[in-house]
Amino acid sequence: MILPIFLPNAGCKKRCVFCNQYSMTGEKMPSKKEILNTIQKYSNFSIDEVAFYGGTFTGLSLEKQLEFLELVKYLNVPIRISTRPDEITEENLGILKRYNVKTIEIGIQSMFNDVLDASNRGHTVKDNERSIRLLMERNFKVSAHLMIGLPKDSKEKSILSLMKLLKLGVNIFRIHPTLIFKNTELEKMYERKLYTPLTLKEALDISSEMLLLIYSNNANVIRMGYFVPEHSRNQIVAGPYHPSFGDMVKAKAIYKIITRLNIKKVHFPKKYESWFFSYGNKQLNVEKIRDNILLFDDMDLARASFYAFRKGQFNG
């Protein structure tokens, strides 16, 4: 169980074209008292990890970082933070090590400078590479955030970005399709017809190719699609949003494996049936064999994902 503490835009010195954390999450910057109340609320649960999400944790002043870390120190559990590639320093990492920070989620978004520039990220591909190497040298777990459908992005660039990160040794990912939220620069670009979001069909196609590539490299995805609370969904102006986006991506990946490799029989537990026979897969001509084989944890999936990816449309 992860106890999340949201720090919207905290420590962020740049405003990306797609970002308005309040619109996206409905969360406001919590006070010290509110954080303590949250911790108290879940004190009777078995908490495995505390996560500081929503901002650039290492972009905060060292005093503020220490204040937050001290608040959760007594829980004596691993901590994860989210940050930017250009806000990681030796001094920061020394502090994080002392406070049992184990996982650092980095907003990579793309491994192409033109995409980063067009998104007003304020960092470069070299920053991405430097931060990953620095974290891995110090034995932090690295989770890379990637976004598809950013300005000047393409299917090929998204897949190549993932390939570059896998080559660097990253094996944990979050993949988000770009959504247009109210009160963002991207909304203005959209209104001026300077930006066109991906369709849901396009987003599922790209994300499923990336999922096949991730599984074929024995890596993991901890999130597919952006979670938007129901009360904040009216803040979405346009873009490939669906509350079941992650399941739809997995169903699309299953479809590609089965059709590209001409598979006739599938083994799966009943709880995963929707991935095989829903979300557009109703017409798959396969024999259902339900048993206790968990396909998505099996090495056969890695091999099938590899061959399905190779037999796909991407020729990069």
BELGI-V496854 format. One record per backbone hydrogen bond with DSSP energy under -1.0 kcal/mol. NH is the residue of the N-H (numbers start at 1). CO is the residue of the C=O. If there is no record, write none. Layout:
nh={NH NH}
co={CO CO}
This chain:
nh={3 5 7 9 10 12 17 19 24 25 26 35 36 37 38 39 40 41 42 43 45 47 48 49 50 51 52 53 56 57 59 60 65 66 67 68 69 70 71 75 76 79 80 81 82 83 87 93 94 95 96 97 98 99 100 101 102 103 104 105 106 107 108 109 110 116 117 118 119 120 121 128 129 130 131 132 133 134 135 136 137 139 140 141 143 144 145 146 147 148 153 158 159 160 161 162 163 164 165 166 167 168 169 170 173 174 175 176 178 180 182 186 188 189 190 191 192 193 194 203 204 205 206 207 208 209 210 211 212 213 214 215 216 218 219 220 222 225 232 233 235 236 237 238 241 245 248 249 250 251 252 253 254 255 256 257 258 259 260 261 263 266 268 272 273 275 276 277 278 281 284 286 287 289 295 297 298 301 303 304 305 306 307 308 309 310 311 312}
co={49 51 53 54 7 9 119 16 20 21 22 31 32 33 34 35 36 37 38 40 42 45 1 1 78 3 80 5 10 82 56 57 61 62 63 64 65 66 67 72 73 100 50 103 52 105 84 89 90 91 92 93 94 95 97 96 79 79 141 81 143 83 106 145 108 112 113 114 115 117 116 124 125 126 127 128 129 130 131 132 133 136 135 102 104 172 106 174 109 176 150 154 155 156 157 158 159 160 161 162 163 164 166 165 220 144 223 146 148 238 235 17 184 185 186 187 188 190 189 199 200 201 202 203 204 205 206 207 208 209 210 211 212 215 214 171 173 175 229 230 232 233 180 180 239 242 244 245 246 247 248 249 250 251 252 253 254 255 256 257 258 287 289 269 270 272 273 273 274 278 281 284 264 266 293 294 295 298 299 300 301 302 303 304 305 306 307 309}
